[in-house]
Amino acid sequence: MIPFNQPSRTGDEEKYVLDALRSQRISGEGQYAQKCHKWFQKHLGCHKALLTPSCTHALEMAALLINIQPGDEVIMPSYTFVSTANAFVLRGATIVFVDIRPDTMNMDEKLIELAITAKTKAIVPVHYAGVACEMELIMGIAEKNNLFVIEDAAQGMMATYKKRPLGTIGHLGAYSFHETKNYTSGGEGGLLIVNDERFVQRAEFIREKGTNRSQFFRGMLDKYSWVDIGSSYLPSDLQAAYLWAQLEHADEINIQRLRSWAAYYKELLPLQREGCITLPAIPDDIEYNGHMFYIKAATDHQQRELIAYLKVHDIQAVFHYIPLHSSVAGRKHGRFNGQDQFTTVESRRLVRLPMYYNISIEDIRTVTKTIYRFFDK
Ligand SMILES: *Cc1c(COP(=O)(O)O)cnc(C)c1O
């Protein structure tokens, strides 16, 4: 069986996790968390990078930081993971869904302004598959309308837009280190990226249960106390240790994934030329991270048949998001602005192929050959 995903392993995870385990401090903000924070702050050039137990939690922190209140509206694509919406719905927001572009599956930046009302508080672009949204345009719209931008860059680590890392362009950004992402902190994990200096102090309060404990640990206070609302948004140092083993090999993992992505693309290009499938588009001005390789079948029927055919041939390929606006909770907490021209149709054509760190070229060829056979080519 060629699996859809395998968690990234570099070989140093056990060593660092054991080291953390044997240390005096395995709760949040241990030595590995501090190493990871430094790495991200240097690599991203952000004001603050804070590990969280998940990207879901980083998004929840973002909703708290921009003070989402009941009745506020937040604009995002419907073609995304539930956490993008849930984080804001938990604070009482209404979600306003906007259609996607069929080429990148990202929110169509040209439709955002049409969705803005007097209640709009934030725009949440999702960099689908790690391919950047049109951030320059989105930031311009936000500035003009006095809105916050929270980047859901869960899939976007190591990818850039006009040389800027994803997650560092909006006011706040979020990464995921879930086992299905390019880098993992041992199954679950995330990062909140603070790009607007105004949020730095409060982000630390919120993450430490609404206390100023982080200042206390830095020796700035002789005791800590309750200063704000908050929760427990710190991962254990075991997770940070696991992640550290991956950050040390960040480029290697990235280069390897890009190589696999390019191999898929090259093998499948003739099939696109024959009109059988559609390949993903990578716009100019961005650097990609090879997070995902998807193809699009002609119809939803063909999508299901292709997934079933690959399964019979021991290849695990999968569809992706059920558009949120068509789900039970999505209908309750959100509305779709304008026409759903592409979200539903395109999502039903999409098939994600096996893609992970160190997938072999032989396995990629087995997958592509099986796809050719499906199309009788
Ligand atoms: C994976 C993912 C999330 C959630 O990440 P967790 O770390 O599992 O909470 C959120 N948004 C997008 C776009 C994702 O791909």
The ligand as an SDF file (V2000), in Angstrom:
LIG
                    3D

 15 15  0  0  0  0  0  0  0  0999 V2000
   -4.3920   21.3960    9.2930 C   0  0  0  0  0  0  0  0  0  0  0  0
   -5.1390   22.6840    9.1480 C   0  0  0  0  0  0  0  0  0  0  0  0
   -5.6850   23.3500   10.2480 C   0  0  0  0  0  0  0  0  0  0  0  0
   -5.6980   22.7710   11.6320 C   0  0  0  0  0  0  0  0  0  0  0  0
   -4.4570   22.4460   12.1110 O   0  0  0  0  0  0  0  0  0  0  0  0
   -4.3240   21.6690   13.5200 P   0  0  0  0  0  0  0  0  0  0  0  0
   -2.8960   21.8450   13.8560 O   0  0  0  0  0  0  0  0  0  0  0  0
   -4.7000   20.2480   13.2360 O   0  0  0  0  0  0  0  0  0  0  0  0
   -5.2340   22.3190   14.4780 O   0  0  0  0  0  0  0  0  0  0  0  0
   -6.2880   24.5620   10.0460 C   0  0  0  0  0  0  0  0  0  0  0  0
   -6.3810   25.1150    8.8260 N   0  0  0  0  0  0  0  0  0  0  0  0
   -5.8960   24.4930    7.7360 C   0  0  0  0  0  0  0  0  0  0  0  0
   -6.0130   25.1560    6.3990 C   0  0  0  0  0  0  0  0  0  0  0  0
   -5.2820   23.2540    7.8550 C   0  0  0  0  0  0  0  0  0  0  0  0
   -4.8060   22.6350    6.7670 O   0  0  0  0  0  0  0  0  0  0  0  0
  1  2  1  0
  2  3  1  0
  2 14  2  0
  3  4  1  0
  3 10  2  0
  4  5  1  0
  5  6  1  0
  6  7  2  0
  6  8  1  0
  6  9  1  0
 10 11  1  0
 11 12  2  0
 12 13  1  0
 12 14  1  0
 14 15  1  0
M  END
$$$$
